[in-house]
């Protein structure tokens, strides 16, 4: 027996489309999950507007080149002091411009800028060391010529007896004995600034020879006493030495 149409499931039993998930349940594009906290760029590098802290220059870099005008005088004096110390300790032969620059804490170019060659540097150094003798020259010429021999002798031995002036004098003499260039620099200084001035006051035709013989007497005695240290001269009382030498020096200057 054929079944009735009523047994056919009603179309209403078909699941309603409303059971399909609503499109509204789809996550909105605005709700896309964040990728997580991104570190601020400031934690790695300064922002564009931030100021970079100043970098302190390397002292070695600051030393290169010419110093500002305000520092030039101090720099020159520092180089000169280093040169005197280097020449005193090492002598002319073993002293170098590079060594002077290193001791002064400057670039070698600055040594050349202020003083030129090594020979010119030596002349500048010994002129400073010899300054007391040049001042003493004026004392030698200050009084009557009849007493110039004693004044000159006292001036020279006063320099040698003083430890502060003896050390640079020893360096000068040793450098001059061992090196022709140093000897020429010392000769120019002594001749131009000391002996010629004394000779100019003597007023004789052989004045320069007389002044040089007087200086030779004093320098030779100083070499034996302070450099070679020959006894008993090295240990003799300085007043005794002056008393013996002064009349001889006077004879060289003004005697027959």
Buried (B, 14 or more C-beta within 10 A) or exposed (E): EEEEEEEEEEEEEEEEEEEEEEEEEEEEEEEEEEEEEEEEEEEEEEEEEEEEEEEEEEEEEEBEEEBEEEEBEEBBEBBBBBBBBBBBEBBBEEBBBEBBBBBBEBBBEBBBBBBEEBBEBBBBBBBBBBEBBBEBBEEBBEEEBEEBBBBBBBBBBBBBBEEEBBBBBBBBBBBBBEBEBBBBBBEEBBBEBBBBBBBEEBEEEEBBEBBBBBBEBBBEBBBBBBBEEEEEBEEEEEEEBBEEBBEBBBBBBBEE
